Amino acid sequence: MFDISNYPLPFRRDALEPYVSVRTIDYHYDKHLDTYINNLNKLIAGTKYEYMTLGEIIEESDGSLFNNAAQVFNHNFFFASMKPNGGGIVPKRIADAFGGSDKFKEQFRAAAMSIFGSGWAWLVMDGDEIKITTTANADTPIAHGQKPVLVLDVWEHAYYLDYQNRRGDFIEAFLNHLIDWEWVEKNL
């Protein structure tokens, strides 16, 4: 069974201010992530999935089970993608893949803004190629054989308390002040 304590925040709740408030972290982590974990536990209880890893559940399930397992993965990956005083210099390998740091940010921003409704903007490894991709709702790159490197949650619950309908401002804050590039490089 899964427990939120297995997915601790990698920073203090107030560490991302002024870009992400404690109120948003409390709501996003304690309400959303915890709900997905509780739903997942109810769905796997007494089934063949009960002793599988999160990745195995995502690869072998569909419907509500997939959605809840993928949301646990996606949210944990999102929180791990950030750190206090993040942002800064885009790693050379990523910048080179997109024709420079500014080009990477421009393409990532465009992908995040293009999502209609709820979803995720990802930097992934697709074989040996570094790509930007998006997924809707609970979908996740690992379900498509891609390796996640970085993710931005653009579901409204990730930013609405702090930014209301200004998704673009949230994306800018993420790109310029929140990304943990050292963690991202380890994922490459």
Secondary structure, 3 states (H helix, E strand, C coil): CCCHHHCCCCCCCCCCCCCCCHHHHHHHHHHHHHHHHHHHHHHHCCCHHHHCCHHHHHHHCCHHHHHHHHHHHHHHHHHHCECCCCCCCCCHHHHHHHCCHHHHHHHHHHHHHHCCCCEEEEEEEECCEEEEEEEECCCCHHHHCCEEEEEEECCHHHCHHHHCCCHHHHHHHHHHHHECHHHHHHHC
